[in-house]
Amino acid sequence: MRRHALLAALLFFPLAHAAEENFTVPFITTPDEVVHRMLELAETRPGDLVVDLGSGDGRIVIAAAQKFGARGLGIELDGALVAKSRDNALRAGVAERTSFVHGDVLATDISTASVVTVYLLPGLINRLQPKFLEGLQPGTRIVSHAFAMTGWKPDRRETMQIAGRHPGQGDESSLFLWIVPAEVRGLWHAPEARLRIHQNFQEIELEGRFRGRDIASSRASLRGREIAWEADGLRFEGRLEGERLVGELSGHGRREPLVLSRVR
C-alpha cells in the first residue's frame, strides 16, 4: 500500500479539481508490522474480501490472504505495480485468492468489500468518504494508515511503534478504524413505544416514550447494523433488519423481545 512522496507539497494541491491519474509520484511501502496490525484492527477473517485502495506492490492484499485466509483485491493506478503485485502473489502462493486491478480508486466498484484498507493523502480519503458511506454495506471495516477522514470520527484510533528502519517511515504509525454504520435516523414505533433516533455517522441519541413514560438515552451505540441503548433502567440490544429494529429489552426484572418499525 503506498504513501505518495512529496507529502508537504501535495497537501496544498487542489485535489478537488484534479483527477487521481495526475499523481504519478513515487510511493513508499507500508512496513510489514503495520500491514499486519491494520488487518488485525479490522478483525480480518477467512470470509472477508479485503480491498486495498492504492495497493502498490500488493503487500496488504497478499498478507490478508496468506496470514488471515481472506480473499484480496488491490486497486492500483500504476500498471507496473499491478504486474509486480501479481508476481508477488504468485511467489507467495496466494494468486488464487488475490487479484489486482489497474484502475482509479475513485471510479472502481468496491461495494462487495467487507474490509477496506487505505494509505492515501487526506484530500483523496475525503473524496472517497461518500463512496464509503453510500457504496459499502453496514458493518464494513475501513482502516487507514496515517490519515483520518474529516468530520467522521473513527471508531478506534491507535499509535504503534515501528521496530526497525523503513524507507520514508518514522518510528511510529497512526491507525484509524471506521465501521460503516447503518442508517437508523428517524422515528420508530412499537405497540408501547415511540422513539426518535438522532444520528451523526455511528454516533446516535434517542428520545421518546415507552409505556407512557418519557425516556432519553444515557448511552447508545451503533456498530454496523448492531444497535444498543440504555435509558431509565432499560437496555435494548438489537439489529437493523430492513425497516425494523429487532432485539431484546431488559430491565426492571424483565427480559422480552422488542421489534420497532420505522415510521419515517
ABEGO torsion letter per residue (X at the ends): XBBBBGAAAAAABBAAABBAAABABBBBBBBAAAAAAAAAAAGBBAABBBBBBGAEAGAAAAAAAAAAGBBBBBBBABAAAAAAAAAAAAAAGAAAABBBBBBBAAABBAAABABBBBBBBAAAAAAAAAAAAAABBBGBBBBBBGBBBBGBBBABBBBBBBABBBBGBBABBBBBBBBBBBBABEBBBBAABBBBBBBBEABBBBBEBBGGBBBBBABBBBBEABBBBBBGGBBBBBBBBEABBBBBBBEGGBBBBBBBBBAX
